[in-house]
């Protein structure tokens, strides 16, 4: 959940407590003023019609209404809609040299690390453009097809190192040709940004640049390194520092070939920039890429948060209406003596109904029990609730109301009643309340479950609460075989849920590892093996991106 105006939430720790203190103070003042004119002994008779409980409920409604209004002002948002936004931009392929010469440290920390940082800076500039990635050394490979997914491009860049392309050397012409093939037929304003030190072995990059220019490709070169050059360091046997040597055993010194990079950029209608200072990529984009005409590209899906302020606002209005309509004085009712205790008389598969001795009159525990025996559980529930309000000290009535509520599958009401009954000083009633509370909590988890990640969390929370209730029930009565059986059953169910979560986590981890190895088809197969609606819903965006990338990459790999 997020909030559009979170600053209003600071009112929560201030306003409701102040209101509660004010209501308490006003009640004390009113009480003191009344006792100044009326003797304390006579006061109870004069205010017998007034209900302190109703006064507290009305005050609580006002406080909760203010809390809800504060939440509405903060504009809570949860959930989102996916909206396709049309965009215009360039198609930019970034080619990064991953040969061993990029390990030279004439530019800190080394040439390859700086090239990767520069590529990510370019990604930040190219917000509306599609980006692709080519890694090259002795040969070239399309590491990431053209995409609007910044995360996929970032992961591809971060995965680059000098072992990405196993073949040594530097082949600039192959990098240019591979980048040209990354663009689809008919695409306009194709751009290649080449990050390299300019060293080339056994290829003709100028001819490749001229050919690519005829096909509409513009090449911008960014030189990494220094003209003076740097010896290439490595680690020898035992981890000791050493230098890379050629076939004759001479130490290899790598230099920036600035003139070649200028010629390549000039042949393909671009320009050359050395990677120096913090403004190189800004200059490249603002002076070279931004002025190019943008072409229409496939829309990008964005998340639009759903406004939910209507719910707390509606709840605030309901609470205010309840406060206005609830009178402070309760209706006069015929007073009856509470029923005395009796033995348990009726058992049910899930619950135990405690029988109470009948009393004179039409409405009594006996009447409620007859309704229950006839299968009229709704009528029994209403009667037990009414009797419980009259006899607030008899928690057996509350327990029986929970039994009737369970019978009509009103599990929320049943849970509330069993919670109240669990506070009974009678250990037997307390044990039965916890046992039936566990049953109710387990069923609540089943009823409210939805095949989503959030639904799975709700189910697990409900079953953990059920496990806690069964544990208390078994501690109160070690001989209750039903409570022990249910406790073990719920524990097994929770273990199954944990195993299911672990399976989803391991599948996502394996898919991520496959993506880092550029095995996008394998990653897609792993995610599609999770053939269940919860995993499908949770990973639907991730699977969609894998499918889009796989449609482009897989044909190129065969």
TORKOLRO-111388 format. One record per residue (C-alpha): residue number from 1; residue in three letters; x, y, z. Coordinates in steps of 0.25 Angstrom, whole numbers, m for minus. Example, Ala and Ser with C-alpha at 12.3 -4.5 7.8 and 13.67 -1.06 7.14 Angstrom:
2
SITE   num   residuo      c1      c2      c3
SITE     1       ALA      49     m18      31
SITE     2       SER      55      m4      29
This chain:
558
SITE   num   residuo      c1      c2      c3
SITE     1       UNK       0       0       0
SITE     2       UNK       5      14      m3
SITE     3       UNK      m1      28       0
SITE     4       UNK      m2      40      m9
SITE     5       UNK      m1      49       3
SITE     6       UNK       6      42      14
SITE     7       UNK       8      55      22
SITE     8       UNK      m6      54      27
SITE     9       UNK      m3      41      34
SITE    10       UNK       5      49      45
SITE    11       UNK      m9      53      50
SITE    12       UNK     m12      39      54
SITE    13       UNK      m3      39      67
SITE    14       UNK      m8      52      71
SITE    15       UNK     m23      54      68
SITE    16       UNK     m30      41      72
SITE    17       UNK     m23      41      86
SITE    18       UNK     m26      55      88
SITE    19       UNK     m41      52      85
SITE    20       UNK     m41      40      94
SITE    21       UNK     m35      48     105
SITE    22       UNK     m45      59     103
SITE    23       UNK     m57      50     104
SITE    24       UNK     m52      44     116
SITE    25       UNK     m50      57     122
SITE    26       UNK     m63      62     118
SITE    27       UNK     m70      50     124
SITE    28       UNK     m62      52     138
SITE    29       UNK     m66      67     138
SITE    30       UNK     m81      63     135
SITE    31       UNK     m81      53     146
SITE    32       UNK     m75      63     156
SITE    33       UNK     m85      73     153
SITE    34       UNK     m96      64     155
SITE    35       UNK     m91      59     168
SITE    36       UNK     m91      74     173
SITE    37       UNK    m106      74     172
SITE    38       UNK    m110      59     174
SITE    39       UNK    m105      50     185
SITE    40       UNK     m97      38     179
SITE    41       UNK    m106      28     185
SITE    42       UNK    m118      34     177
SITE    43       UNK    m110      36     164
SITE    44       UNK    m110      22     159
SITE    45       UNK    m126      21     160
SITE    46       UNK    m127      35     153
SITE    47       UNK    m118      31     141
SITE    48       UNK    m122      16     141
SITE    49       UNK    m127      18     126
SITE    50       UNK    m114      23     121
SITE    51       UNK    m105      12     116
SITE    52       UNK     m90      15     118
SITE    53       UNK     m87       4     108
SITE    54       UNK     m94      12      97
SITE    55       UNK     m87      25     101
SITE    56       UNK     m74      18      99
SITE    57       UNK     m79      12      86
SITE    58       UNK     m83      26      81
SITE    59       UNK     m70      32      85
SITE    60       UNK     m62      21      79
SITE    61       UNK     m70      23      66
SITE    62       UNK     m66      37      65
SITE    63       UNK     m51      34      68
SITE    64       UNK     m51      23      57
SITE    65       UNK     m58      32      47
SITE    66       UNK     m47      43      49
SITE    67       UNK     m37      32      47
SITE    68       UNK     m44      27      34
SITE    69       UNK     m44      42      30
SITE    70       UNK     m29      44      32
SITE    71       UNK     m27      31      24
SITE    72       UNK     m36      36      13
SITE    73       UNK     m28      50      13
SITE    74       UNK     m15      42      11
SITE    75       UNK     m21      35      m1
SITE    76       UNK     m17      21       0
SITE    77       UNK     m14      13     m12
SITE    78       UNK     m12      m2     m14
SITE    79       UNK     m13     m11     m26
SITE    80       UNK     m10      m5     m40
SITE    81       UNK     m15      m6     m55
SITE    82       UNK      m6      m8     m66
SITE    83       UNK      m7       3     m77
SITE    84       UNK       0       3     m90
SITE    85       UNK       6      16     m93
SITE    86       UNK      10      19    m107
SITE    87       UNK      24      25    m109
SITE    88       UNK      33      30    m119
SITE    89       UNK      48      28    m118
SITE    90       UNK      61      23    m125
SITE    91       UNK      66       9    m126
SITE    92       UNK      80       9    m120
SITE    93       UNK      89      m3    m119
SITE    94       UNK     101      m2    m109
SITE    95       UNK     113     m10    m113
SITE    96       UNK     124     m12    m102
SITE    97       UNK     138     m18    m104
SITE    98       UNK     140     m29     m94
SITE    99       UNK     154     m33     m99
SITE   100       UNK     166     m34     m89
SITE   101       UNK     171     m21     m93
SITE   102       UNK     159     m15     m86
SITE   103       UNK     166     m19     m73
SITE   104       UNK     176      m8     m74
SITE   105       UNK     175       2     m62
SITE   106       UNK     179      15     m69
SITE   107       UNK     164      19     m66
SITE   108       UNK     160      15     m52
SITE   109       UNK     156       5     m48
SITE   110       UNK     158      m1     m62
SITE   111       UNK     153       1     m76
SITE   112       UNK     142     m10     m76
SITE   113       UNK     136      m5     m63
SITE   114       UNK     136       9     m68
SITE   115       UNK     130       5     m81
SITE   116       UNK     119      m2     m73
SITE   117       UNK     116      10     m64
SITE   118       UNK     115      19     m77
SITE   119       UNK     105       9     m83
SITE   120       UNK      96      10     m71
SITE   121       UNK      97      25     m71
SITE   122       UNK      93      25     m86
SITE   123       UNK      81      16     m81
SITE   124       UNK      77      27     m71
SITE   125       UNK      77      37     m82
SITE   126       UNK      69      29     m93
SITE   127       UNK      56      28     m85
SITE   128       UNK      47      26     m97
SITE   129       UNK      57      19    m106
SITE   130       UNK      59       4    m108
SITE   131       UNK      72      m2    m104
SITE   132       UNK      80     m14    m109
SITE   133       UNK      94     m20    m105
SITE   134       UNK     105     m26    m113
SITE   135       UNK     117     m32    m106
SITE   136       UNK     129     m34    m115
SITE   137       UNK     144     m38    m114
SITE   138       UNK     149     m48    m124
SITE   139       UNK     135     m50    m129
SITE   140       UNK     122     m43    m125
SITE   141       UNK     109     m47    m119
SITE   142       UNK      95     m41    m117
SITE   143       UNK      94     m41    m102
SITE   144       UNK      81     m33    m101
SITE   145       UNK      71     m31    m112
SITE   146       UNK      65     m17    m114
SITE   147       UNK      55     m15    m102
SITE   148       UNK      49      m4     m94
SITE   149       UNK      51     m13     m81
SITE   150       UNK      62      m5     m73
SITE   151       UNK      63     m17     m64
SITE   152       UNK      67     m27     m74
SITE   153       UNK      77     m17     m81
SITE   154       UNK      83     m14     m67
SITE   155       UNK      85     m29     m64
SITE   156       UNK      91     m31     m77
SITE   157       UNK     101     m20     m76
SITE   158       UNK     105     m24     m61
SITE   159       UNK     107     m39     m66
SITE   160       UNK     118     m35     m75
SITE   161       UNK     133     m38     m73
SITE   162       UNK     145     m42     m81
SITE   163       UNK     140     m57     m81
SITE   164       UNK     127     m53     m87
SITE   165       UNK     133     m56    m101
SITE   166       UNK     143     m68    m100
SITE   167       UNK     150     m64    m113
SITE   168       UNK     161     m54    m111
SITE   169       UNK     165     m42    m119
SITE   170       UNK     156     m31    m124
SITE   171       UNK     148     m31    m136
SITE   172       UNK     141     m17    m138
SITE   173       UNK     135     m21    m152
SITE   174       UNK     128     m33    m146
SITE   175       UNK     122     m24    m135
SITE   176       UNK     117     m15    m145
SITE   177       UNK     111     m26    m154
SITE   178       UNK     104     m32    m141
SITE   179       UNK      98     m19    m137
SITE   180       UNK      93     m17    m151
SITE   181       UNK      85     m30    m151
SITE   182       UNK      79     m27    m137
SITE   183       UNK      70     m16    m144
SITE   184       UNK      57     m21    m151
SITE   185       UNK      54     m19    m165
SITE   186       UNK      48      m5    m168
SITE   187       UNK      53       1    m155
SITE   188       UNK      57      16    m156
SITE   189       UNK      69      24    m150
SITE   190       UNK      77      12    m145
SITE   191       UNK      88      16    m136
SITE   192       UNK     100       8    m131
SITE   193       UNK     108      13    m119
SITE   194       UNK     122       6    m119
SITE   195       UNK     130       6    m106
SITE   196       UNK     144       1    m108
SITE   197       UNK     159       4    m108
SITE   198       UNK     160       3    m123
SITE   199       UNK     169      m8    m124
SITE   200       UNK     166     m17    m136
SITE   201       UNK     171     m30    m140
SITE   202       UNK     170     m36    m154
SITE   203       UNK     157     m29    m158
SITE   204       UNK     153     m17    m167
SITE   205       UNK     144      m8    m158
SITE   206       UNK     144       4    m167
SITE   207       UNK     138      m5    m179
SITE   208       UNK     128     m11    m169
SITE   209       UNK     124       4    m164
SITE   210       UNK     122       8    m179
SITE   211       UNK     113      m4    m182
SITE   212       UNK     105      m1    m169
SITE   213       UNK     104      14    m173
SITE   214       UNK      98      10    m186
SITE   215       UNK      87       2    m178
SITE   216       UNK      84      14    m170
SITE   217       UNK      92      11    m158
SITE   218       UNK      99      23    m150
SITE   219       UNK     111      19    m142
SITE   220       UNK     116      28    m130
SITE   221       UNK     129      23    m124
SITE   222       UNK     133      25    m110
SITE   223       UNK     148      23    m107
SITE   224       UNK     152      16     m94
SITE   225       UNK     166      17     m89
SITE   226       UNK     178      26     m92
SITE   227       UNK     187      29    m104
SITE   228       UNK     199      26     m96
SITE   229       UNK     194      12     m93
SITE   230       UNK     195       3     m81
SITE   231       UNK     202     m10     m78
SITE   232       UNK     191     m21     m76
SITE   233       UNK     192     m27     m62
SITE   234       UNK     187     m41     m58
SITE   235       UNK     189     m51     m47
SITE   236       UNK     199     m62     m49
SITE   237       UNK     201     m75     m42
SITE   238       UNK     198     m74     m27
SITE   239       UNK     191     m61     m29
SITE   240       UNK     203     m52     m30
SITE   241       UNK     202     m40     m39
SITE   242       UNK     207     m42     m54
SITE   243       UNK     206     m36     m68
SITE   244       UNK     199     m42     m80
SITE   245       UNK     210     m46     m90
SITE   246       UNK     209     m48    m105
SITE   247       UNK     214     m61    m112
SITE   248       UNK     228     m56    m111
SITE   249       UNK     228     m54     m96
SITE   250       UNK     228     m39     m97
SITE   251       UNK     219     m31     m88
SITE   252       UNK     206     m26     m95
SITE   253       UNK     203     m11     m95
SITE   254       UNK     189      m6    m100
SITE   255       UNK     187       8    m105
SITE   256       UNK     175      15    m109
SITE   257       UNK     174      15    m125
SITE   258       UNK     167      29    m126
SITE   259       UNK     169      31    m140
SITE   260       UNK     162      18    m144
SITE   261       UNK     150      21    m136
SITE   262       UNK     149      35    m142
SITE   263       UNK     149      29    m156
SITE   264       UNK     139      19    m152
SITE   265       UNK     129      29    m147
SITE   266       UNK     132      38    m159
SITE   267       UNK     129      27    m169
SITE   268       UNK     115      24    m162
SITE   269       UNK     110      39    m160
SITE   270       UNK     114      39    m145
SITE   271       UNK     125      45    m137
SITE   272       UNK     135      41    m127
SITE   273       UNK     136      44    m112
SITE   274       UNK     147      40    m102
SITE   275       UNK     141      35     m89
SITE   276       UNK     147      47     m80
SITE   277       UNK     140      54     m69
SITE   278       UNK     125      53     m64
SITE   279       UNK     118      59     m76
SITE   280       UNK     123      50     m87
SITE   281       UNK     110      42     m88
SITE   282       UNK     101      55     m86
SITE   283       UNK     109      61     m98
SITE   284       UNK     107      48    m107
SITE   285       UNK      92      48    m104
SITE   286       UNK      89      63    m105
SITE   287       UNK      98      66    m117
SITE   288       UNK      97      53    m125
SITE   289       UNK      85      45    m121
SITE   290       UNK      74      54    m116
SITE   291       UNK      74      62    m129
SITE   292       UNK      71      50    m138
SITE   293       UNK      56      48    m142
SITE   294       UNK      48      39    m133
SITE   295       UNK      41      27    m139
SITE   296       UNK      29      20    m134
SITE   297       UNK      31       8    m125
SITE   298       UNK      23      m2    m118
SITE   299       UNK      16       4    m106
SITE   300       UNK      22       2     m92
SITE   301       UNK      13      m4     m81
SITE   302       UNK      13       4     m68
SITE   303       UNK       6       2     m55
SITE   304       UNK      m5      12     m51
SITE   305       UNK      m8      11     m36
SITE   306       UNK     m22      10     m32
SITE   307       UNK     m28      20     m23
SITE   308       UNK     m35      14     m11
SITE   309       UNK     m39      26      m2
SITE   310       UNK     m53      23      m5
SITE   311       UNK     m53      12       5
SITE   312       UNK     m48      19      17
SITE   313       UNK     m57      31      14
SITE   314       UNK     m69      22      12
SITE   315       UNK     m66      15      26
SITE   316       UNK     m65      29      32
SITE   317       UNK     m79      33      27
SITE   318       UNK     m85      20      32
SITE   319       UNK     m78      22      46
SITE   320       UNK     m84      36      47
SITE   321       UNK     m98      31      43
SITE   322       UNK     m97      20      54
SITE   323       UNK     m93      30      64
SITE   324       UNK    m104      39      61
SITE   325       UNK    m115      28      61
SITE   326       UNK    m110      20      73
SITE   327       UNK    m118      26      85
SITE   328       UNK    m111      27      99
SITE   329       UNK    m122      20     106
SITE   330       UNK    m125       5     104
SITE   331       UNK    m139       1     102
SITE   332       UNK    m146      m4     114
SITE   333       UNK    m146     m20     114
SITE   334       UNK    m153     m29     124
SITE   335       UNK    m142     m34     133
SITE   336       UNK    m140     m48     135
SITE   337       UNK    m131     m56     144
SITE   338       UNK    m119     m63     138
SITE   339       UNK    m120     m78     135
SITE   340       UNK    m112     m87     145
SITE   341       UNK    m101     m96     140
SITE   342       UNK    m104    m110     135
SITE   343       UNK     m97    m122     129
SITE   344       UNK     m93    m122     114
SITE   345       UNK    m104    m129     106
SITE   346       UNK    m101    m128      91
SITE   347       UNK     m89    m131      83
SITE   348       UNK     m86    m128      68
SITE   349       UNK     m75    m132      59
SITE   350       UNK     m68    m119      60
SITE   351       UNK     m73    m112      72
SITE   352       UNK     m79    m115      86
SITE   353       UNK     m92    m108      90
SITE   354       UNK     m93    m106     105
SITE   355       UNK    m108    m108     110
SITE   356       UNK    m113     m98     120
SITE   357       UNK    m125    m100     130
SITE   358       UNK    m138     m94     125
SITE   359       UNK    m145     m82     131
SITE   360       UNK    m159     m77     131
SITE   361       UNK    m164     m69     119
SITE   362       UNK    m164     m71     104
SITE   363       UNK    m149     m68     102
SITE   364       UNK    m139     m76     109
SITE   365       UNK    m127     m85     107
SITE   366       UNK    m136     m97     105
SITE   367       UNK    m143     m89      94
SITE   368       UNK    m130     m87      87
SITE   369       UNK    m126    m101      89
SITE   370       UNK    m139    m106      83
SITE   371       UNK    m137     m97      71
SITE   372       UNK    m123    m103      69
SITE   373       UNK    m128    m117      70
SITE   374       UNK    m138    m114      59
SITE   375       UNK    m127    m110      50
SITE   376       UNK    m131     m95      51
SITE   377       UNK    m117     m90      54
SITE   378       UNK    m120     m76      50
SITE   379       UNK    m131     m74      60
SITE   380       UNK    m123     m81      70
SITE   381       UNK    m112     m71      68
SITE   382       UNK    m121     m59      69
SITE   383       UNK    m126     m65      82
SITE   384       UNK    m113     m68      88
SITE   385       UNK    m108     m54      84
SITE   386       UNK    m120     m48      91
SITE   387       UNK    m118     m56     104
SITE   388       UNK    m103     m53     104
SITE   389       UNK    m106     m38     104
SITE   390       UNK    m116     m40     116
SITE   391       UNK    m106     m49     124
SITE   392       UNK     m93     m43     121
SITE   393       UNK     m86     m51     132
SITE   394       UNK     m90     m65     126
SITE   395       UNK     m79     m68     115
SITE   396       UNK     m86     m81     112
SITE   397       UNK     m97     m73     105
SITE   398       UNK     m86     m67      96
SITE   399       UNK     m80     m80      94
SITE   400       UNK     m93     m86      89
SITE   401       UNK     m95     m74      80
SITE   402       UNK     m82     m77      74
SITE   403       UNK     m86     m92      72
SITE   404       UNK     m99     m87      65
SITE   405       UNK     m91     m77      56
SITE   406       UNK     m81     m88      52
SITE   407       UNK     m94     m97      48
SITE   408       UNK     m98     m86      38
SITE   409       UNK     m84     m84      33
SITE   410       UNK     m83     m70      39
SITE   411       UNK     m69     m72      43
SITE   412       UNK     m65     m58      46
SITE   413       UNK     m76     m57      57
SITE   414       UNK     m72     m71      62
SITE   415       UNK     m58     m67      63
SITE   416       UNK     m62     m54      71
SITE   417       UNK     m71     m62      81
SITE   418       UNK     m60     m73      83
SITE   419       UNK     m50     m63      86
SITE   420       UNK     m59     m57      97
SITE   421       UNK     m62     m70     102
SITE   422       UNK     m47     m74     103
SITE   423       UNK     m46     m64     115
SITE   424       UNK     m55     m72     124
SITE   425       UNK     m50     m76     137
SITE   426       UNK     m56     m90     135
SITE   427       UNK     m44     m98     129
SITE   428       UNK     m53    m108     122
SITE   429       UNK     m61     m97     115
SITE   430       UNK     m48     m90     112
SITE   431       UNK     m42    m103     106
SITE   432       UNK     m54    m105      97
SITE   433       UNK     m54     m90      93
SITE   434       UNK     m40     m91      88
SITE   435       UNK     m42    m105      81
SITE   436       UNK     m54     m99      73
SITE   437       UNK     m47     m86      71
SITE   438       UNK     m36     m94      64
SITE   439       UNK     m47    m101      55
SITE   440       UNK     m53     m88      52
SITE   441       UNK     m39     m81      48
SITE   442       UNK     m36     m93      39
SITE   443       UNK     m49     m92      32
SITE   444       UNK     m47     m76      31
SITE   445       UNK     m34     m79      23
SITE   446       UNK     m41     m88      13
SITE   447       UNK     m53     m79      11
SITE   448       UNK     m45     m66       9
SITE   449       UNK     m34     m73       0
SITE   450       UNK     m32     m67     m14
SITE   451       UNK     m21     m73     m24
SITE   452       UNK     m12     m61     m22
SITE   453       UNK       1     m58     m14
SITE   454       UNK      m7     m50      m5
SITE   455       UNK     m18     m61      m3
SITE   456       UNK      m7     m71       0
SITE   457       UNK      m2     m61      11
SITE   458       UNK     m16     m60      17
SITE   459       UNK     m18     m75      17
SITE   460       UNK      m4     m77      24
SITE   461       UNK      m7     m67      34
SITE   462       UNK     m21     m73      37
SITE   463       UNK     m15     m87      39
SITE   464       UNK      m4     m82      48
SITE   465       UNK     m15     m76      57
SITE   466       UNK     m22     m89      57
SITE   467       UNK      m9     m96      60
SITE   468       UNK      m8     m87      72
SITE   469       UNK     m22     m89      77
SITE   470       UNK     m21    m105      76
SITE   471       UNK      m7    m104      84
SITE   472       UNK     m14     m97      95
SITE   473       UNK     m26    m107      95
SITE   474       UNK     m17    m119      96
SITE   475       UNK      m9    m112     107
SITE   476       UNK     m22    m110     115
SITE   477       UNK     m26    m124     113
SITE   478       UNK     m15    m134     109
SITE   479       UNK     m26    m145     107
SITE   480       UNK     m33    m138      96
SITE   481       UNK     m30    m147      84
SITE   482       UNK     m38    m138      74
SITE   483       UNK     m30    m126      78
SITE   484       UNK     m17    m133      76
SITE   485       UNK     m21    m139      63
SITE   486       UNK     m25    m126      57
SITE   487       UNK     m12    m119      62
SITE   488       UNK      m4    m130      55
SITE   489       UNK     m12    m128      42
SITE   490       UNK     m11    m113      42
SITE   491       UNK       4    m114      44
SITE   492       UNK       5    m124      32
SITE   493       UNK      m3    m114      24
SITE   494       UNK       6    m102      27
SITE   495       UNK      18    m111      24
SITE   496       UNK      12    m113      10
SITE   497       UNK      10     m98       8
SITE   498       UNK      25     m96      12
SITE   499       UNK      29    m106       2
SITE   500       UNK      21     m99      m9
SITE   501       UNK      27     m86      m6
SITE   502       UNK      41     m92      m6
SITE   503       UNK      38     m98     m20
SITE   504       UNK      34     m85     m26
SITE   505       UNK      46     m78     m20
SITE   506       UNK      56     m88     m25
SITE   507       UNK      49     m88     m39
SITE   508       UNK      50     m73     m39
SITE   509       UNK      65     m74     m35
SITE   510       UNK      68     m84     m46
SITE   511       UNK      61     m75     m56
SITE   512       UNK      69     m63     m52
SITE   513       UNK      82     m71     m53
SITE   514       UNK      78     m75     m67
SITE   515       UNK      75     m61     m71
SITE   516       UNK      89     m57     m66
SITE   517       UNK      95     m67     m75
SITE   518       UNK      86     m62     m87
SITE   519       UNK      79     m75     m87
SITE   520       UNK      65     m68     m88
SITE   521       UNK      58     m80     m94
SITE   522       UNK      62     m89     m83
SITE   523       UNK      58     m78     m73
SITE   524       UNK      44     m78     m79
SITE   525       UNK      43     m93     m79
SITE   526       UNK      46     m93     m64
SITE   527       UNK      36     m82     m61
SITE   528       UNK      25     m89     m69
SITE   529       UNK      28    m102     m61
SITE   530       UNK      21     m96     m49
SITE   531       UNK       7    m100     m54
SITE   532       UNK      m2     m94     m44
SITE   533       UNK     m10     m81     m43
SITE   534       UNK      m3     m75     m31
SITE   535       UNK      11     m75     m38
SITE   536       UNK       4     m71     m51
SITE   537       UNK      m2     m59     m45
SITE   538       UNK      11     m55     m37
SITE   539       UNK      21     m56     m48
SITE   540       UNK      12     m52     m60
SITE   541       UNK      20     m40     m63
SITE   542       UNK      33     m47     m62
SITE   543       UNK      29     m58     m71
SITE   544       UNK      23     m48     m82
SITE   545       UNK      37     m41     m82
SITE   546       UNK      44     m55     m84
SITE   547       UNK      34     m58     m96
SITE   548       UNK      37     m45    m103
SITE   549       UNK      52     m47    m101
SITE   550       UNK      51     m62    m105
SITE   551       UNK      44     m58    m118
SITE   552       UNK      55     m50    m123
SITE   553       UNK      67     m57    m117
SITE   554       UNK      64     m72    m120
SITE   555       UNK      63     m71    m135
SITE   556       UNK      77     m64    m135
SITE   557       UNK      83     m76    m127
SITE   558       UNK      79     m87    m136
